Each structure stands twice: as structure tokens, then as C-alpha cells.
Amino acid sequence: MPDRAAILKFITESYEPAGKREIAKHFKLRGAEKIALKALLKDMADEGLIDSAPGRAFHKMGGLPKVTVLKIIEVEGRELIGVPDNWQAEGMPAPKVRISERGRSGALAVGDRVLARTEEAGGGYRAFVMKKLQRAGEQLLGVVERDESNGKLWLKPVDKRIRRLVPISDRGNAEPGQLVLAEQSGLRDRVSAKVTEVLGEPFAPRSFSLIAVHKFGIPSEFPAEAITEAERAAKLPLNADTREDLRHVPIVAIDPVDARDHDDAIWAAPDEDPANPGGYRAIVAIADVSYYVRPGGAIDRSARKRGNSVYFPDRVVPMLPEVLSADMCSLKAGQDRAAMVCHLVIDAKGKLTSWKFTRAIVRLAANIAYEDAQAAIDGTKPHDLTDSVLRPLWACWKLLFKAREAREPLDLDLPERRIVLDEAGRIVSVATRERLDAHRLVEDYMIAANVAAAKALEAKKAPVVYRVHEPPSREKLVALKDYLETFEISFALGQVVRPATFNAILGKVTDDTVKPLVMEQVLRSQTQAYYGPRNMGHFGLSLASYGHFTSPIRRYADLLLHRALVDAFALEQPPVPRLDLPPTTGLAEHDAASLDRICQLISQFERRAMEAERETVDRYVAAFLATRVGEIHKVRITGVQNFGFFATIEEFGGDGLVPVSTLGAERFWYDEKAQTLTGETTGEQYSVGQRLELRLAEADPITGAVKFELPEGGNFMREPYRGKPGGKPGGNRPGRPPIKRRGRPANIRHQSR
């Protein structure tokens, strides 16, 4: 019998579609071997290694069948780019394919569908057209609207990049005001939409997240087999004979007041070892998810397709079924829970001197909200555990914080918006989440455990899923340099860039109104963090080795790290045959061999979740502001482009656009380097960081789009510039700050209204 690697190699390299018959023929299998092959192929499909195409031919999971239907989505140079027309790999992004028209007469265009033969080439895919097919409609997510003048129905897309309404040719069962999925068909000015599915009322409480779930294709329903397996797993016994018993230790979890799950808990006490004067011992207890979620099982396959939990203001789309994520894997006070425990020894300088990993039973002394823990330490609100638990935790944290300051990580303290809903799911307020020492305390304990996990696996030469954050690229540093020059802040490109370099830049900014802007630009100059099996360090945290260990309920990367620790430190638990679960809790051999691919997928899923969460918050903020249209708000300009500028309401955080066409009846010059718009006639200037008052002109909860206009209204006539004869525009106007002019740069672009 061939092994998984041999079968995968044959499927990948075979020129013809490879079904069970072709695989059996290639490996010369007979009789019972064919039955064993069928079982092995099913296992490989369950493990996410292969998938089947129409016709029962197999291909590598995340890959393409040898012959498939592609839809052309764009033209890149002289090449056509397509994606699979019917992509069935749930939770996995569809690959883009370069399409060759070799041997065909008649040009193909965007929107065409083709039957094509595919092959892997240069880390991607190339396809050779066999036949052009009839076009199929595209799916649109939108809201049905009625034109009251003629009764005609239109589809308003939820994507704010699509600014046109689409006429509805077939409404199905949809009514005006409902959120629907529709199939788009036709060309140019004859495009129409046919409703295929009614999703509900978009303005109903807790519906904005539903829009994001559908738009981004986030798996939100668990297969029945995953739920059944989770219910069996929840009955797994906790054996004190095979686990360290820490139920006597007063471990506590400090979380947001509205936390839905509790991954982590902490404890600390002075170290009684004379060899470590002034040092501390600490415990970071993490939910032992790997005990309940076994490699290759139904829960595992479902979790891998999600990659992470997605947190919306109104709901959570969990990575694991709720019987685990909200119950058995959630560390709750007074209840016995399985934990993966990191024992830390910290010296008087805050340095980690040793660590140990065990599987344990814990019984938390309390679940405490951040605000309550902080109030207890500040003495404004009493707590039974203040002296016995919280003060030692704070004392140990001061050592960790001392070590953090010594390594000088990137110090960006940007505000976070918090949507407050009532019990019915209606918006109560939009506020900035307060940043407390209690948040920093938990963060530093988690960082310490993450570092220990990565280094412990390195010492064992075991596989590691690293959290990688590479240094900024030169292109981004050049853009940052140009931006800082507009604030007269110098930044040398030739230096060795470290996180402390950026901290020094922020230290030079003394104006509290400018500092958040520079902080935002520094953040934009950073690369995006990702998961990978090769250690490239974590630039932002200024750490050489870093992995994610502390949130396995909500991140698949952490679950993989737990499994690697199980193998490296022989923490395997005895199987429970009567529960019919996969036996191992460690890292599956095929997962260890394909960490590169898995890391790439979960990094993509993380970005998908971030975009979905951000868009949903934008929709909630727009809904909150919709009742305030016409009001004047204090805003801060956050970005300037040749078509207008973006501004944020300082009180609520709503981001919106002021189109240049509404700035008055004059032409504006756009300075890309300085990020300014300057009126040719009046010298009126708009620049990043400027504070002013704007009227809220529009707030659309469906798309999340917000628009502002000047208090005077759009397209009003301004006073012409009354400077000295021969002078340049740019003089001061009443109530405006002085405009600094250093000549017109060469890269300025003309922008008419």
C-alpha cells in the first residue's frame, strides 16, 4: 500500500484526472488493497489533504482539479486571471489561475467561463482553455429597495465600493427592505439581479454581523458530526493520576467584562528559592483544548476551515462548537478544568530563567473583569483576593514590565472602538475602550508564556508554529520619512531600524493632537504579522522567538503549538476507547510535514476575520450616526487624497469622506508628499491631523459608509484670496491655523472640482 505522501505526489503530478481507479492502477493494487485504498482516501479527505472534483477525481486540498471550470475575473498585462467557478473547499480561499488561450481563436473577456486543463507552475496555477462556456451570473449581497415613483425594485449592494443600484429582474419571495443574495447577469447597462436567497431584515438587531458572515464566506454552522463529536469529547474524564493537580492554587482569570470564553488564567508568588532573591514563580494556565480536539477528527477539520473565532459586537462565530468553546474548554471559577500549564521562574530583573510545561487540573478562584481587578489594586473597590492573589500578580508583573522596557518593543497605544448594545441588540453607545494596567499585566504574562513555549520547542528541536513579524520594508520606510518631514521630524533611512527607533520618533512629538496621527502612520509602515514554521523573529515585540500558545479556544495556531508540546514533553493522555475519539492529542505526522501550507491558510483566515470584524464595526457606527445626520461634529482629518479627505469624529470614531467636489467652487491642488489639499483661489488648506468642524451629511448602515461636508454646505462660493499683489495663495483665514508653505513640490497633481 502506498502512503499518504506517495498518493499525494501521484495526484499532484498526474497529467490526467486521478480517481480511485487510476490510483489503484498506478500502484498495482488488487482486491482487499482497493478496499484499504478507499478508506485511506477518505481519511486523507477528512484530514484536509485532498478533495474530490466532479467525476470523483481527486486533487490536493486547496488546489485545483486537472480539468475544471474557471471564471475570468481580471486582465493582468496580457494575461487573463481566473478563479474556480464552483469552489467547494469551505473556508479556504480560491486560488487565482493564469489562463492561456493557446490554440484558440476568438478573444476571452472578464466574466467569461471556460473549461480548462490546469497544472501547477511556479508556486501557482496555469490553465489551458479547452472550451468557452456560457456565462453564469455573479452573486451579489444587498438590500431590496423600491422606487416609489414607479414601483420598480432595485438591489443596493452592501459593498460600499459598488456605488450603483442594480435593477431586480426576479424578486422571488423578497420584500423591500430585506437583505438578499442575488445572481447578477447581463452586460454593461443591461445588468440585472435575480434574488436567490432571502437572508432577513438588515436593520434588525444583530444583523450587521450576518452581512459580514455572508460577504466573507465565514463558516458559521458546524457539521452535525462535529457537534456530535464535541458532545462526546465534553464527557472526557479528568484523571488526577495523569495530570498535575493545581486545584489548591488560587489561579484567576482576568478578562473583559463581556468575555464569552476564558482561555487563560494566571497566578504568581515570591520565589522561596534562595538562589533567586527578589524573583517570582508564576503559572499561566491555558485551556487544554488539544485534549478535547483530536487531530483528524470532525471538530478538528471544522476548526481548521475556520482558522480562528470571529468576534463581532453582537455575536461570536466560534472556532469550536459551543459545548467546548463556551463550556468545557472555558476556564470558569469553581469548576474543575483541564489545562495546559506553563510554570515560569522570573528573576529580579524580569528575565525568564526557566520554564516547565505540564497537563493539569485547575479550579479557578475567580473570573475577574479588567475594571474590577484594576479597581481592587487602586483601592477603589474591595475584592476578597486583593491581597492574597492580585497584589502578588502585580508585583511579579512589575518585574516583567521592567524587562519589557529594557528590550524596547514598539509602543503604539491606539484607541479601540467599543460598541455597546442593549439586551435586544440595539446600539446604546460607541465609545473608546479604556486601556488599563490590568490589560498590560495580562498581556505581559501571555507574552512570557508564548516566548517560553517557542523556546521550549526549539530546545527539543520540535516543530513550531511561529508568530512572525518582519521589519518594515524600505518602501514603507521611505513613505514614512516623507510623511514625517511634513511635521519637520527627521528620519534617517540608512540606520538599523529597531522598534526603539519608532519609539524615539513618537517621543519627539509633543503635540497631543499630532501624536495619534504619527502613531497611526508608524503602524501603517509595519508589515503584517503572520504564522509560519520558520523563525523570522517578532520585530514589534523585539523578541527573537515567539509563538502563540495562550488562546487555543479561538486560534488554530495555538492548538497546533499545544500539540507540539504534547509530543515534545511526552504529555500524551491515555485514550478513552468507549468515547470513540481519535486517540492522539499530539501533532499528527502529516500536519508536521505540511506546517507551511497550514500556516499560510490560517494566516489568510486571520486576515479575513479582521476585515469582517472591522466592516461590522463600521456598520454599527454608521447606524449609530444615522440618527445624527445634519449635526455638526468635531473631527480630525486622517487622510488626504486627490479626490477629497477622510475625517474621523473624535467622540465616536466614525470615519467618513469629504469629497473635493463639496469643498467650494474652486480648484484644489493635491500634494501627495505633504498629504494636503490647497485651494487655488483662496489658499484654504486641508492636511492630515487638522481639527475642524464638519456637518454629517450621510451615514449608511448597510455599507458602513459615512460622508461629511463643510458646515457652509457643498459647492458654496468662497471669498477670493486677498493677499498682497504678486503673492501666493495660502494666507491665513479667520479661525484657521497658519499655513506653512515651502513651495510647490514637483509631484503636485492638479485636481479640479
PESUL-V989308 format. One record per residue. N is the residue number from 1. PSI is psi as a letter, one per 40 degrees, with the letter a starting at -180 (NA if undefined). BURIAL is b if it has 24 or more other ideal C-beta (glycine too) atoms within 12 Angstrom, else e. Layout:
n=N psi=PSI burial=BURIAL
n=N psi=PSI burial=BURIAL
//
This chain:
n=1 psi=h burial=e
n=2 psi=i burial=e
n=3 psi=a burial=e
n=4 psi=d burial=b
n=5 psi=d burial=e
n=6 psi=d burial=e
n=7 psi=d burial=b
n=8 psi=d burial=b
n=9 psi=d burial=e
n=10 psi=d burial=b
n=11 psi=d burial=b
n=12 psi=d burial=b
n=13 psi=e burial=e
n=14 psi=h burial=b
n=15 psi=d burial=e
n=16 psi=i burial=e
n=17 psi=h burial=b
n=18 psi=h burial=b
n=19 psi=a burial=b
n=20 psi=d burial=b
n=21 psi=d burial=e
n=22 psi=d burial=b
n=23 psi=d burial=b
n=24 psi=d burial=b
n=25 psi=d burial=e
n=26 psi=d burial=e
n=27 psi=e burial=b
n=28 psi=f burial=e
n=29 psi=i burial=b
n=30 psi=i burial=e
n=31 psi=b burial=e
n=32 psi=d burial=e
n=33 psi=d burial=e
n=34 psi=d burial=e
n=35 psi=d burial=e
n=36 psi=d burial=e
n=37 psi=d burial=b
n=38 psi=d burial=e
n=39 psi=d burial=e
n=40 psi=d burial=b
n=41 psi=d burial=b
n=42 psi=d burial=e
n=43 psi=d burial=b
n=44 psi=d burial=b
n=45 psi=d burial=b
n=46 psi=d burial=b
n=47 psi=e burial=b
n=48 psi=e burial=b
n=49 psi=d burial=b
n=50 psi=i burial=b
n=51 psi=i burial=b
n=52 psi=i burial=b
n=53 psi=i burial=b
n=54 psi=h burial=e
n=55 psi=e burial=e
n=56 psi=f burial=e
n=57 psi=i burial=b
n=58 psi=i burial=b
n=59 psi=i burial=b
n=60 psi=h burial=b
n=61 psi=h burial=b
n=62 psi=e burial=b
n=63 psi=a burial=b
n=64 psi=i burial=b
n=65 psi=i burial=b
n=66 psi=d burial=b
n=67 psi=h burial=b
n=68 psi=i burial=b
n=69 psi=h burial=b
n=70 psi=i burial=b
n=71 psi=h burial=b
n=72 psi=h burial=b
n=73 psi=d burial=b
n=74 psi=i burial=e
n=75 psi=h burial=e
n=76 psi=h burial=e
n=77 psi=b burial=e
n=78 psi=e burial=e
n=79 psi=i burial=e
n=80 psi=i burial=b
n=81 psi=h burial=b
n=82 psi=i burial=b
n=83 psi=i burial=b
n=84 psi=h burial=b
n=85 psi=d burial=b
n=86 psi=g burial=e
n=87 psi=h burial=b
n=88 psi=e burial=e
n=89 psi=g burial=b
n=90 psi=h burial=b
n=91 psi=e burial=b
n=92 psi=h burial=b
n=93 psi=h burial=e
n=94 psi=h burial=b
n=95 psi=i burial=b
n=96 psi=h burial=b
n=97 psi=h burial=b
n=98 psi=h burial=b
n=99 psi=h burial=b
n=100 psi=h burial=b
n=101 psi=e burial=b
n=102 psi=h burial=e
n=103 psi=e burial=e
n=104 psi=i burial=e
n=105 psi=h burial=e
n=106 psi=h burial=e
n=107 psi=i burial=e
n=108 psi=i burial=b
n=109 psi=i burial=e
n=110 psi=h burial=e
n=111 psi=e burial=b
n=112 psi=i burial=b
n=113 psi=h burial=b
n=114 psi=i burial=b
n=115 psi=h burial=b
n=116 psi=i burial=b
n=117 psi=h burial=b
n=118 psi=i burial=b
n=119 psi=i burial=b
n=120 psi=h burial=e
n=121 psi=h burial=e
n=122 psi=f burial=e
n=123 psi=e burial=e
n=124 psi=a burial=e
n=125 psi=i burial=b
n=126 psi=i burial=b
n=127 psi=i burial=b
n=128 psi=h burial=b
n=129 psi=h burial=b
n=130 psi=d burial=e
n=131 psi=h burial=e
n=132 psi=h burial=b
n=133 psi=i burial=e
n=134 psi=i burial=e
n=135 psi=i burial=e
n=136 psi=i burial=e
n=137 psi=i burial=b
n=138 psi=i burial=b
n=139 psi=h burial=b
n=140 psi=i burial=b
n=141 psi=h burial=b
n=142 psi=a burial=b
n=143 psi=h burial=b
n=144 psi=h burial=b
n=145 psi=i burial=b
n=146 psi=h burial=e
n=147 psi=h burial=e
n=148 psi=d burial=e
n=149 psi=d burial=e
n=150 psi=e burial=e
n=151 psi=e burial=e
n=152 psi=i burial=e
n=153 psi=h burial=b
n=154 psi=i burial=b
n=155 psi=h burial=b
n=156 psi=h burial=b
n=157 psi=i burial=b
n=158 psi=e burial=b
n=159 psi=h burial=b
n=160 psi=e burial=b
n=161 psi=e burial=e
n=162 psi=h burial=e
n=163 psi=e burial=e
n=164 psi=i burial=e
n=165 psi=i burial=b
n=166 psi=h burial=b
n=167 psi=i burial=b
n=168 psi=h burial=b
n=169 psi=d burial=e
n=170 psi=h burial=e
n=171 psi=e burial=b
n=172 psi=b burial=e
n=173 psi=e burial=e
n=174 psi=i burial=b
n=175 psi=i burial=e
n=176 psi=h burial=b
n=177 psi=e burial=e
n=178 psi=i burial=b
n=179 psi=h burial=b
n=180 psi=i burial=b
n=181 psi=h burial=b
n=182 psi=i burial=b
n=183 psi=h burial=b
n=184 psi=h burial=b
n=185 psi=i burial=b
n=186 psi=i burial=e
n=187 psi=i burial=e
n=188 psi=b burial=e
n=189 psi=e burial=e
n=190 psi=f burial=e
n=191 psi=h burial=b
n=192 psi=i burial=b
n=193 psi=h burial=b
n=194 psi=h burial=b
n=195 psi=h burial=b
n=196 psi=d burial=b
n=197 psi=h burial=e
n=198 psi=h burial=b
n=199 psi=d burial=b
n=200 psi=a burial=b
n=201 psi=h burial=b
n=202 psi=d burial=b
n=203 psi=e burial=b
n=204 psi=i burial=e
n=205 psi=h burial=e
n=206 psi=f burial=b
n=207 psi=d burial=b
n=208 psi=d burial=b
n=209 psi=d burial=b
n=210 psi=d burial=b
n=211 psi=d burial=b
n=212 psi=d burial=b
n=213 psi=d burial=b
n=214 psi=d burial=b
n=215 psi=d burial=b
n=216 psi=e burial=b
n=217 psi=f burial=b
n=218 psi=h burial=b
n=219 psi=h burial=b
n=220 psi=e burial=b
n=221 psi=h burial=e
n=222 psi=h burial=b
n=223 psi=i burial=b
n=224 psi=d burial=e
n=225 psi=d burial=e
n=226 psi=d burial=b
n=227 psi=d burial=e
n=228 psi=d burial=e
n=229 psi=d burial=b
n=230 psi=d burial=b
n=231 psi=d burial=b
n=232 psi=d burial=b
n=233 psi=d burial=b
n=234 psi=e burial=b
n=235 psi=e burial=e
n=236 psi=h burial=b
n=237 psi=i burial=e
n=238 psi=h burial=b
n=239 psi=h burial=e
n=240 psi=e burial=e
n=241 psi=d burial=e
n=242 psi=e burial=b
n=243 psi=i burial=b
n=244 psi=h burial=b
n=245 psi=h burial=e
n=246 psi=f burial=b
n=247 psi=e burial=e
n=248 psi=e burial=e
n=249 psi=h burial=b
n=250 psi=g burial=b
n=251 psi=i burial=b
n=252 psi=i burial=b
n=253 psi=h burial=b
n=254 psi=h burial=b
n=255 psi=i burial=b
n=256 psi=i burial=b
n=257 psi=d burial=e
n=258 psi=f burial=e
n=259 psi=h burial=b
n=260 psi=d burial=b
n=261 psi=i burial=b
n=262 psi=g burial=b
n=263 psi=d burial=b
n=264 psi=i burial=b
n=265 psi=i burial=b
n=266 psi=i burial=b
n=267 psi=i burial=b
n=268 psi=i burial=b
n=269 psi=i burial=b
n=270 psi=i burial=e
n=271 psi=h burial=b
n=272 psi=e burial=e
n=273 psi=h burial=e
n=274 psi=d burial=e
n=275 psi=e burial=e
n=276 psi=g burial=e
n=277 psi=h burial=e
n=278 psi=e burial=e
n=279 psi=i burial=b
n=280 psi=i burial=b
n=281 psi=i burial=b
n=282 psi=i burial=b
n=283 psi=h burial=b
n=284 psi=h burial=b
n=285 psi=h burial=b
n=286 psi=h burial=b
n=287 psi=h burial=b
n=288 psi=g burial=b
n=289 psi=d burial=b
n=290 psi=d burial=b
n=291 psi=d burial=b
n=292 psi=d burial=b
n=293 psi=h burial=b
n=294 psi=i burial=b
n=295 psi=h burial=b
n=296 psi=e burial=b
n=297 psi=i burial=b
n=298 psi=d burial=b
n=299 psi=d burial=b
n=300 psi=d burial=b
n=301 psi=d burial=b
n=302 psi=d burial=b
n=303 psi=d burial=b
n=304 psi=d burial=b
n=305 psi=e burial=b
n=306 psi=d burial=b
n=307 psi=d burial=b
n=308 psi=i burial=b
n=309 psi=i burial=b
n=310 psi=h burial=b
n=311 psi=h burial=b
n=312 psi=i burial=b
n=313 psi=d burial=b
n=314 psi=e burial=b
n=315 psi=i burial=b
n=316 psi=h burial=b
n=317 psi=g burial=b
n=318 psi=i burial=b
n=319 psi=d burial=b
n=320 psi=i burial=b
n=321 psi=i burial=b
n=322 psi=d burial=b
n=323 psi=d burial=b
n=324 psi=d burial=b
n=325 psi=d burial=b
n=326 psi=e burial=b
n=327 psi=c burial=b
n=328 psi=d burial=b
n=329 psi=e burial=b
n=330 psi=h burial=b
n=331 psi=h burial=b
n=332 psi=i burial=b
n=333 psi=h burial=b
n=334 psi=e burial=e
n=335 psi=h burial=e
n=336 psi=h burial=e
n=337 psi=i burial=b
n=338 psi=h burial=b
n=339 psi=i burial=b
n=340 psi=h burial=b
n=341 psi=h burial=b
n=342 psi=h burial=b
n=343 psi=h burial=b
n=344 psi=i burial=b
n=345 psi=h burial=b
n=346 psi=h burial=b
n=347 psi=a burial=b
n=348 psi=e burial=e
n=349 psi=e burial=e
n=350 psi=e burial=b
n=351 psi=h burial=b
n=352 psi=h burial=b
n=353 psi=d burial=b
n=354 psi=i burial=b
n=355 psi=i burial=b
n=356 psi=i burial=b
n=357 psi=h burial=b
n=358 psi=i burial=b
n=359 psi=h burial=b
n=360 psi=i burial=b
n=361 psi=h burial=b
n=362 psi=i burial=b
n=363 psi=h burial=b
n=364 psi=i burial=b
n=365 psi=d burial=b
n=366 psi=i burial=b
n=367 psi=h burial=b
n=368 psi=h burial=b
n=369 psi=i burial=b
n=370 psi=d burial=b
n=371 psi=d burial=b
n=372 psi=d burial=b
n=373 psi=d burial=b
n=374 psi=d burial=b
n=375 psi=d burial=e
n=376 psi=d burial=b
n=377 psi=d burial=b
n=378 psi=e burial=e
n=379 psi=e burial=e
n=380 psi=e burial=e
n=381 psi=h burial=e
n=382 psi=i burial=e
n=383 psi=i burial=b
n=384 psi=d burial=e
n=385 psi=e burial=b
n=386 psi=d burial=b
n=387 psi=d burial=e
n=388 psi=d burial=e
n=389 psi=d burial=b
n=390 psi=d burial=b
n=391 psi=d burial=e
n=392 psi=d burial=b
n=393 psi=d burial=b
n=394 psi=d burial=b
n=395 psi=d burial=b
n=396 psi=d burial=b
n=397 psi=d burial=b
n=398 psi=d burial=b
n=399 psi=d burial=b
n=400 psi=d burial=b
n=401 psi=d burial=b
n=402 psi=d burial=e
n=403 psi=d burial=b
n=404 psi=d burial=b
n=405 psi=d burial=e
n=406 psi=d burial=e
n=407 psi=e burial=b
n=408 psi=g burial=e
n=409 psi=i burial=b
n=410 psi=h burial=b
n=411 psi=g burial=b
n=412 psi=h burial=b
n=413 psi=g burial=e
n=414 psi=i burial=b
n=415 psi=i burial=e
n=416 psi=h burial=e
n=417 psi=i burial=b
n=418 psi=h burial=b
n=419 psi=h burial=b
n=420 psi=h burial=e
n=421 psi=i burial=b
n=422 psi=a burial=e
n=423 psi=d burial=e
n=424 psi=e burial=e
n=425 psi=e burial=b
n=426 psi=i burial=e
n=427 psi=h burial=b
n=428 psi=d burial=e
n=429 psi=i burial=e
n=430 psi=h burial=b
n=431 psi=i burial=e
n=432 psi=h burial=e
n=433 psi=h burial=b
n=434 psi=h burial=e
n=435 psi=h burial=e
n=436 psi=i burial=b
n=437 psi=d burial=b
n=438 psi=d burial=b
n=439 psi=d burial=b
n=440 psi=d burial=b
n=441 psi=d burial=b
n=442 psi=d burial=b
n=443 psi=d burial=b
n=444 psi=d burial=b
n=445 psi=d burial=b
n=446 psi=d burial=b
n=447 psi=d burial=b
n=448 psi=d burial=b
n=449 psi=d burial=b
n=450 psi=d burial=b
n=451 psi=d burial=b
n=452 psi=d burial=b
n=453 psi=d burial=b
n=454 psi=d burial=b
n=455 psi=d burial=b
n=456 psi=d burial=b
n=457 psi=d burial=b
n=458 psi=d burial=b
n=459 psi=d burial=e
n=460 psi=e burial=e
n=461 psi=f burial=e
n=462 psi=i burial=b
n=463 psi=i burial=b
n=464 psi=h burial=b
n=465 psi=h burial=b
n=466 psi=i burial=b
n=467 psi=h burial=b
n=468 psi=h burial=b
n=469 psi=h burial=b
n=470 psi=i burial=e
n=471 psi=i burial=b
n=472 psi=i burial=b
n=473 psi=i burial=e
n=474 psi=d burial=e
n=475 psi=d burial=e
n=476 psi=d burial=b
n=477 psi=d burial=b
n=478 psi=d burial=e
n=479 psi=d burial=b
n=480 psi=d burial=b
n=481 psi=d burial=b
n=482 psi=d burial=b
n=483 psi=d burial=b
n=484 psi=d burial=b
n=485 psi=d burial=b
n=486 psi=e burial=b
n=487 psi=e burial=b
n=488 psi=f burial=e
n=489 psi=h burial=b
n=490 psi=i burial=e
n=491 psi=h burial=b
n=492 psi=h burial=e
n=493 psi=d burial=e
n=494 psi=e burial=e
n=495 psi=i burial=e
n=496 psi=h burial=e
n=497 psi=h burial=b
n=498 psi=i burial=e
n=499 psi=d burial=b
n=500 psi=d burial=e
n=501 psi=d burial=b
n=502 psi=d burial=b
n=503 psi=d burial=b
n=504 psi=d burial=e
n=505 psi=d burial=b
n=506 psi=d burial=b
n=507 psi=d burial=e
n=508 psi=e burial=e
n=509 psi=h burial=b
n=510 psi=e burial=e
n=511 psi=h burial=e
n=512 psi=d burial=e
n=513 psi=d burial=e
n=514 psi=d burial=b
n=515 psi=d burial=b
n=516 psi=d burial=b
n=517 psi=d burial=b
n=518 psi=d burial=b
n=519 psi=d burial=b
n=520 psi=d burial=b
n=521 psi=d burial=b
n=522 psi=d burial=b
n=523 psi=d burial=e
n=524 psi=d burial=b
n=525 psi=e burial=b
n=526 psi=i burial=b
n=527 psi=i burial=b
n=528 psi=h burial=e
n=529 psi=i burial=b
n=530 psi=i burial=b
n=531 psi=i burial=b
n=532 psi=i burial=b
n=533 psi=e burial=b
n=534 psi=h burial=e
n=535 psi=h burial=b
n=536 psi=e burial=e
n=537 psi=i burial=b
n=538 psi=h burial=b
n=539 psi=d burial=b
n=540 psi=d burial=b
n=541 psi=e burial=b
n=542 psi=f burial=b
n=543 psi=i burial=b
n=544 psi=d burial=e
n=545 psi=h burial=b
n=546 psi=h burial=b
n=547 psi=i burial=b
n=548 psi=h burial=b
n=549 psi=e burial=b
n=550 psi=e burial=b
n=551 psi=f burial=b
n=552 psi=e burial=b
n=553 psi=d burial=b
n=554 psi=e burial=b
n=555 psi=h burial=b
n=556 psi=d burial=b
n=557 psi=d burial=b
n=558 psi=d burial=b
n=559 psi=d burial=b
n=560 psi=d burial=b
n=561 psi=d burial=b
n=562 psi=d burial=b
n=563 psi=d burial=b
n=564 psi=d burial=b
n=565 psi=d burial=b
n=566 psi=d burial=b
n=567 psi=d burial=b
n=568 psi=d burial=b
n=569 psi=e burial=b
n=570 psi=f burial=e
n=571 psi=e burial=b
n=572 psi=h burial=e
n=573 psi=i burial=b
n=574 psi=h burial=e
n=575 psi=i burial=e
n=576 psi=g burial=e
n=577 psi=d burial=e
n=578 psi=e burial=e
n=579 psi=e burial=e
n=580 psi=f burial=e
n=581 psi=i burial=b
n=582 psi=h burial=b
n=583 psi=d burial=e
n=584 psi=i burial=b
n=585 psi=e burial=b
n=586 psi=a burial=b
n=587 psi=h burial=b
n=588 psi=i burial=b
n=589 psi=d burial=e
n=590 psi=d burial=b
n=591 psi=d burial=b
n=592 psi=d burial=b
n=593 psi=e burial=e
n=594 psi=f burial=b
n=595 psi=d burial=b
n=596 psi=d burial=e
n=597 psi=d burial=b
n=598 psi=d burial=b
n=599 psi=d burial=b
n=600 psi=d burial=b
n=601 psi=d burial=b
n=602 psi=d burial=b
n=603 psi=d burial=b
n=604 psi=d burial=b
n=605 psi=d burial=b
n=606 psi=d burial=b
n=607 psi=d burial=e
n=608 psi=d burial=b
n=609 psi=d burial=b
n=610 psi=d burial=e
n=611 psi=d burial=e
n=612 psi=d burial=b
n=613 psi=d burial=b
n=614 psi=d burial=b
n=615 psi=d burial=b
n=616 psi=d burial=b
n=617 psi=d burial=b
n=618 psi=d burial=b
n=619 psi=d burial=b
n=620 psi=d burial=b
n=621 psi=d burial=b
n=622 psi=d burial=b
n=623 psi=d burial=b
n=624 psi=d burial=b
n=625 psi=e burial=b
n=626 psi=d burial=b
n=627 psi=e burial=e
n=628 psi=e burial=b
n=629 psi=h burial=b
n=630 psi=e burial=e
n=631 psi=i burial=e
n=632 psi=h burial=e
n=633 psi=i burial=b
n=634 psi=h burial=e
n=635 psi=i burial=b
n=636 psi=h burial=b
n=637 psi=h burial=b
n=638 psi=e burial=b
n=639 psi=i burial=b
n=640 psi=h burial=b
n=641 psi=i burial=b
n=642 psi=e burial=b
n=643 psi=e burial=e
n=644 psi=a burial=b
n=645 psi=i burial=b
n=646 psi=i burial=b
n=647 psi=i burial=b
n=648 psi=h burial=b
n=649 psi=h burial=b
n=650 psi=d burial=b
n=651 psi=d burial=e
n=652 psi=d burial=b
n=653 psi=e burial=b
n=654 psi=h burial=b
n=655 psi=h burial=b
n=656 psi=i burial=b
n=657 psi=i burial=b
n=658 psi=h burial=b
n=659 psi=i burial=b
n=660 psi=d burial=b
n=661 psi=e burial=e
n=662 psi=e burial=b
n=663 psi=e burial=b
n=664 psi=i burial=b
n=665 psi=g burial=e
n=666 psi=i burial=b
n=667 psi=i burial=b
n=668 psi=i burial=b
n=669 psi=h burial=b
n=670 psi=h burial=b
n=671 psi=h burial=b
n=672 psi=d burial=e
n=673 psi=d burial=b
n=674 psi=e burial=b
n=675 psi=g burial=b
n=676 psi=i burial=b
n=677 psi=h burial=b
n=678 psi=h burial=b
n=679 psi=h burial=b
n=680 psi=d burial=b
n=681 psi=d burial=b
n=682 psi=e burial=b
n=683 psi=e burial=b
n=684 psi=h burial=b
n=685 psi=h burial=b
n=686 psi=h burial=b
n=687 psi=i burial=b
n=688 psi=h burial=b
n=689 psi=e burial=b
n=690 psi=h burial=b
n=691 psi=h burial=b
n=692 psi=i burial=b
n=693 psi=h burial=b
n=694 psi=i burial=b
n=695 psi=h burial=b
n=696 psi=h burial=b
n=697 psi=d burial=b
n=698 psi=i burial=b
n=699 psi=h burial=b
n=700 psi=h burial=b
n=701 psi=d burial=b
n=702 psi=d burial=b
n=703 psi=e burial=b
n=704 psi=e burial=b
n=705 psi=i burial=b
n=706 psi=h burial=b
n=707 psi=i burial=b
n=708 psi=i burial=b
n=709 psi=i burial=b
n=710 psi=i burial=b
n=711 psi=d burial=e
n=712 psi=e burial=e
n=713 psi=i burial=e
n=714 psi=i burial=b
n=715 psi=f burial=e
n=716 psi=i burial=e
n=717 psi=h burial=e
n=718 psi=i burial=b
n=719 psi=h burial=e
n=720 psi=i burial=e
n=721 psi=h burial=b
n=722 psi=f burial=e
n=723 psi=a burial=e
n=724 psi=i burial=e
n=725 psi=h burial=e
n=726 psi=e burial=e
n=727 psi=i burial=e
n=728 psi=i burial=e
n=729 psi=i burial=b
n=730 psi=e burial=b
n=731 psi=i burial=b
n=732 psi=i burial=e
n=733 psi=i burial=e
n=734 psi=h burial=e
n=735 psi=e burial=e
n=736 psi=i burial=e
n=737 psi=i burial=e
n=738 psi=i burial=e
n=739 psi=h burial=b
n=740 psi=h burial=e
n=741 psi=h burial=e
n=742 psi=f burial=e
n=743 psi=i burial=e
n=744 psi=h burial=e
n=745 psi=i burial=e
n=746 psi=d burial=e
n=747 psi=e burial=e
n=748 psi=i burial=e
n=749 psi=i burial=e
n=750 psi=h burial=e
n=751 psi=h burial=b
n=752 psi=i burial=e
n=753 psi=NA burial=b
//
